[in-house]
């Protein structure tokens, strides 16, 4: 339940924060990477029911955030999350690999749709968004890989 609450809460918080202070788009872009990891953990725990969590987060964001931000967020979120969900559903690779593959495919789409719809064309913001999201999932991937490489202790 912790992953689910953290995921939905993070989606709501970032959309609300972006609505209140859009000039801090660089800060919010760096924070967004966490959402992709949380969504993956929700899917690991709840399987296809993760779609209900995505829908709940989307609807709540639409109600709480600025409509302009919410529309861009919902569009980017829906497309990228479905890509993410598809990778998790189709691939049978280890969790750490699915995390990274899904992020590599969905993060650029999310970034392009969200900032493009908001008319934010600053390459620094785009680069920070892409880098933070991919860096976050890469760190998780490396930690999981290192953990699986350790010999089991008795």
Secondary structure, DSSP 8 states (H G I E B T S, - for coil): -HHHHHHHHHHHHHHHHHHH-GGGHHHHHHHHHHHHHHHHHHHHHHGGGHHHHHHHHHHHHHHHS-HHHHHHHHHHHHHHHHHHHHHHHH--S-HHHHHHHHHHHHHHHHHHHHHHHHT---HHHHHHHHHHHHHHHHHHHHHHHHHHHS----
